[in-house]
Structure formats: structure tokens, C-alpha cells
């Protein structure tokens, strides 16, 4: 019943960075018969970055909230939502398993498009009103590269601010069988900056996946900006617009530990990464809202 009524957006094959999964489940039922999501949203504290782990934590193992242990032991299918964004993303066990690196399939700790989608919504929740940037779901870039992107990411329907009202847009790109990287589009001059923790060759890109990705962005991004009314709102001539690329310098690199000759006051980088994930788990678990899928 739920699957028939759930919004199917987005329809596309996911890149192979992480194991294939179904598109994010989005519910049409927003707040039927309860004000719990509204109360939770009003009382939601901002995310505070903490880079220290709990006392007596186990090395190389993500520490979980105490009451989460019972959830993991129960085989019952339970869904949750979060009181930010459109309140339309339903997460189930696989979401938590990935955060905790729990089980054989999730041991490597790969996060999915769904984790990033929820995080983007959270950043929108606390975005300063006068900020000059917007962010888009990882499904935006997946659809853009697939040639089937929808305008609601940039026209103010999915997110509270349309791209025509900002100067920069941030979105993630999923490099096939590799990892996620962050891209920044400067709307007026068409410069796309890659923030890549694995490093991106320049000036000439040699990797076939990247070459294909860049070629697609060169065509699809101007088309998308025009379809969303951004060119018209900013008085940008379509004929003169061109997408170019550059790579951000001094981005921390992934390896066995963070490196790039940066002065990072992090102590043990592995412990910092574990601490960040543990606080993500704690924040999401604390502010989750139980969701009755049978009610849809």
C-alpha cells in the first residue's frame, strides 16, 4: 500500500559508488492527526560539530546511543522521518546500519544518496536568510547527468530559495565506483569548482568518467539554468554563457589518514572521522520522528 502511494522521485539508476538501493522513499502524508513533527521542528537545535569521541569508546567501532541497541536487535520493520525539509523522506534499517557500519554489507561505512539528501535538507533548515548560496540534493546531479532532471530543485519548489535569488549553488557528484565530491557553481560566470578529497587532475582531465561528467555538465547546466528562469532573472545572455571548470586547492586528501600538508588541528584523523560519524548518529537518532507506514 505504501509503495503505491509513495512519491517515486527520483527515477534513475544510482551510480555505483555504494551498493545499489531504491530511490529515497518520499511520503505524501505530511502531518495527519499529529503535531509531533511541527513541535520537533520548532525545538530542533542546530548541528554542532564535535570532534571528540565518548569516554571508553571502542577503537574502530562506531559508538551508538544506548537505546539504539534494542532497535538493532528487533527484527521489526520501523520507519522514521526527520523534522526538517519537506518531512517526506522515510528511512529504515539500512539507513542506520550504514551510519553505524553495522553488518557485513555496511562494514566499509559508505553513505548513500539518502544520507546526503537528508543532510542537505538539514543545512537548508539552518541556512542564514541572507546567504548567497543554495544547495541541491545528490539526486539533482544524478538526474542532470542522466538527462532527466526536474526544475523543482532550482525554481523554489523543493527548497525555499530559487537559484535566481543566489549567486552560488552547491551540489554533490557521485564518481562511479569511487566516491562523492562537492561541486560549486558560480552562476554568473559559469565556473564550476570541484572540491575533491581524492584529487582531480588538471589542467587536462584524463579519466574517462570525469571527462564524460564534465562534457555533460557543460551542456546540461546552462539548459537547466534557462529552464529554471535563472538567466532571465539575472539578465544573462544564453548565447554568451559557458561552463568552465577548476579544482580547489589545499583540499584535505583521503588516505589512511587526512593529508595534504595542511595545518589541521585534528589529533588522530581516524578518531576525528569516527567522532564525526558518532555525532551524526546521535543527532539523527535523537531527532527522528516515528513514522507509521500503514497509515499511508
URBELRA-V51942 format. One record per residue. N is the residue number from 0. D_FIRST is the distance of its C-alpha to the first C-alpha in Angstrom with 2 decimals. Layout:
BEGIN
{{N:D_FIRST} {N:D_FIRST}}
END
This chain:
BEGIN
{{0:0.00} {1:3.78} {2:5.52} {3:5.33} {4:6.62} {5:8.76} {6:12.28} {7:13.47} {8:17.04} {9:19.12} {10:19.21} {11:22.08} {12:23.46} {13:24.42} {14:28.12} {15:29.20} {16:30.65} {17:28.06} {18:25.83} {19:23.15} {20:19.78} {21:16.62} {22:17.00} {23:16.52} {24:13.07} {25:13.52} {26:11.70} {27:12.62} {28:13.03} {29:16.60} {30:18.25} {31:16.87} {32:19.18} {33:20.95} {34:23.75} {35:23.52} {36:22.70} {37:25.58} {38:27.98} {39:27.14} {40:27.75} {41:31.04} {42:32.24} {43:31.23} {44:34.39} {45:35.14} {46:34.93} {47:38.39} {48:39.43} {49:40.88} {50:42.59} {51:43.61} {52:41.92} {53:41.79} {54:44.90} {55:45.08} {56:42.08} {57:41.77} {58:42.88} {59:40.34} {60:37.47} {61:35.10} {62:35.57} {63:32.45} {64:32.18} {65:33.17} {66:29.98} {67:27.95} {68:29.43} {69:27.46} {70:24.15} {71:25.22} {72:26.34} {73:23.18} {74:20.66} {75:17.81} {76:14.93} {77:15.52} {78:14.61} {79:17.22} {80:18.18} {81:21.75} {82:23.64} {83:25.00} {84:24.18} {85:21.32} {86:19.41} {87:16.44} {88:16.67} {89:14.71} {90:16.89} {91:16.57} {92:19.35} {93:20.53} {94:21.48} {95:23.75} {96:25.10} {97:26.37} {98:28.11} {99:29.73} {100:30.61} {101:29.14} {102:28.97} {103:30.53} {104:28.20} {105:28.47} {106:32.16} {107:33.40} {108:31.53} {109:30.10} {110:27.95} {111:25.18} {112:24.45} {113:21.84} {114:24.69} {115:26.89} {116:24.35} {117:24.08} {118:27.86} {119:28.52} {120:26.57} {121:28.72} {122:31.86} {123:31.02} {124:30.68} {125:34.30} {126:35.76} {127:39.14} {128:39.12} {129:42.08} {130:40.95} {131:41.66} {132:38.67} {133:34.99} {134:32.48} {135:29.59} {136:26.54} {137:27.18} {138:24.64} {139:27.31} {140:29.86} {141:27.53} {142:26.65} {143:30.31} {144:31.64} {145:29.17} {146:30.35} {147:27.04} {148:27.23} {149:26.02} {150:28.48} {151:26.41} {152:27.66} {153:31.20} {154:31.28} {155:30.35} {156:26.74} {157:25.01} {158:28.00} {159:30.47} {160:33.50} {161:33.87} {162:35.92} {163:38.62} {164:39.50} {165:40.06} {166:42.41} {167:40.42} {168:36.91} {169:35.72} {170:33.05} {171:32.48} {172:33.02} {173:31.74} {174:34.67} {175:33.46} {176:34.06} {177:35.92} {178:34.66} {179:33.69} {180:36.44} {181:36.74} {182:37.94} {183:39.63} {184:40.18} {185:43.16} {186:42.28} {187:45.80} {188:47.46} {189:44.56} {190:45.31} {191:42.49} {192:43.39} {193:41.83} {194:41.67} {195:41.40} {196:41.93} {197:42.80} {198:45.25} {199:45.25} {200:48.35} {201:50.42} {202:52.04} {203:50.93} {204:47.45} {205:47.68} {206:44.24} {207:42.45} {208:38.98} {209:40.51} {210:42.58} {211:39.59} {212:37.66} {213:40.66} {214:41.23} {215:37.67} {216:37.92} {217:41.27} {218:39.72} {219:36.23} {220:37.10} {221:39.63} {222:37.30} {223:34.56} {224:37.08} {225:38.28} {226:34.84} {227:34.13} {228:37.49} {229:39.07} {230:42.16} {231:42.87} {232:42.47} {233:44.76} {234:47.19} {235:46.74} {236:48.05} {237:45.56} {238:48.51} {239:49.96} {240:46.82} {241:46.52} {242:44.32} {243:46.41} {244:45.65} {245:47.25} {246:46.65} {247:46.88} {248:49.77} {249:49.94} {250:46.27} {251:45.87} {252:45.40} {253:43.18} {254:45.10} {255:45.59} {256:46.08} {257:46.15} {258:49.26} {259:50.91} {260:54.11} {261:52.43} {262:53.69} {263:50.50} {264:51.09} {265:48.29} {266:50.08} {267:48.18} {268:45.56} {269:43.36} {270:43.40} {271:42.58} {272:39.54} {273:38.38} {274:39.06} {275:37.04} {276:33.98} {277:34.49} {278:34.63} {279:31.47} {280:29.69} {281:31.39} {282:30.51} {283:26.80} {284:26.48} {285:28.52} {286:26.62} {287:23.00} {288:20.73} {289:18.24} {290:14.66} {291:12.23} {292:8.79} {293:7.66} {294:9.31} {295:7.20}}
END
